[in-house]
């Protein structure tokens, strides 16, 4: 038997064995069982066995919110490489692994829906400023008033300087500022 014949037999045997393994895995999946995971260090990434967790991370307030897997996307025990095609890093997606589950996070420069309507007062250049979001967040500056912090009563000044002048809505912050009108220059 020549070298070409031996190679042909070996290649045929490998194709037969791999085909059998694929058929076995497909049979397990179609019957609702988990596939058998082949772990070859450095060669094959283990498949994800649990449905990925998708979430949105809001950088301005630091909150996370779960989001559903987009319609039509089937995870089918896909790995990190396959998911990075659907959720590209260039669009703000980050894929990490927690055990046998992928966590797919989209990072956005914004406040979460719960914090977006909130407002807080802070000091900007010695004046009272209104910021979007709760105190301590990185929400955007809404506007700077002409009210000097130094002219306020000590209780209000301390509240603002210590990040405790927080309001649930734009209306509430405007009402609070109306009550401070007598301290305007």
PyMOL commands that set and color helices and strands:
alter all, ss='L'
color gray80, all
select helices_A, chain A and resi 3-30+80-86+89-91+113-116+149-151+154-161+170-179+181-183
alter helices_A, ss='H'
color red, helices_A
select strands_A, chain A and resi 53-58+64-66+93-98+101-108+119-124+127-132+141-148+166-167
alter strands_A, ss='S'
color yellow, strands_A
deselect
rebuild
show_as cartoon
